[in-house]
Structure formats: structure tokens, C-alpha cells
């Protein structure tokens, strides 16, 4: 698991990125028309939701629900004082999908050094009876 100092560092980078991303996309976003406004602002920031998703992928948990309810809501409560219900965090994940993808690509991955690693784990793509008919078979 990532240390608390590293969590704080990632949060600060994510928060700065979200502020930059929001100002950049604000001029291209359509404003809602009409009198009704049903959109309610979240108590959790986009950076917090992004950080929770990043921590989940580093945690080793297989189920996001168990990670969120056990780890975030109980053990990491001091880092996330305004946690929301699980159903709400799932809704908030959709809103941060694009900023999270860009944040990981531009900030967390760093620059390519020319050294790449390839995983040679074989993937089963068809039934054994059809192996001889596939284009990629060794037969």
C-alpha cells in the first residue's frame, strides 16, 4: 500500500490537475438551459474520487465495493473526512473518468525512456477444438 505521504502528494497533484482541467474545459462546456437545476455538487472533490480509484488499483483488492467500504470508509477515514455512500461514489466515478485517464497519462506515467516491458502471459482466445482454424495458431 502507498504511504500516507505519497497519498498526500498524489492528491495535491490530482487537485492541481483537476483545477487546470476544469478551467480548460469550462469554455467548451454547454451551460444548462431552463429553470430547473437538479445537479447537486458533491461533498467529495474530483481529486478525492480520482485518488480513491488510484488507491484501489494499487491495493490488491479485487472488488471496489469491499475496498471502499472496508479500507476507505474505515481505515482511511482520517484522509477522506467527507466520504459518501457507495452508490454515490459509483456515480462520481463516471464524472472523473476522462480527467483520471488524462491525469494518469500526462502526470503519473512520466516520459517514455525507450525501455518497455512486455508480458508474455498467453491468453486463451478460443476453445481447443478451434485452435487449428485460427490465424494465430502454431499448427
LINQUIGI-V168503 format. One record per backbone hydrogen bond with DSSP energy under -0.5 kcal/mol. NH is the residue of the N-H (numbers start at 1). CO is the residue of the C=O. If there is no record, write none. Layout:
nh: (NH,NH)
co: (CO,CO)
//
This chain:
nh: (7,8,9,10,11,12,13,14,15,16,17,18,19,20,21,22,23,24,25,26,27,28,29,29,49,50,51,52,53,54,55,56,57,58,59,59,60,64,67,68,69,70,71,71,72,73,75,76,77,79,80,83,89,90,91,92,93,94,94,95,96,97,100,101,102,103,104,105,106,107,108,109,116,120,125,130,131,133,134,134,137)
co: (3,4,5,6,7,8,9,10,11,12,13,14,15,16,17,18,19,20,21,22,23,25,25,26,45,46,47,48,49,50,51,52,53,54,55,56,56,62,63,64,65,66,66,67,67,68,70,71,74,76,76,80,85,86,87,88,89,90,91,91,92,94,96,97,98,99,100,101,102,103,103,104,114,118,123,127,128,130,130,131,134)
//
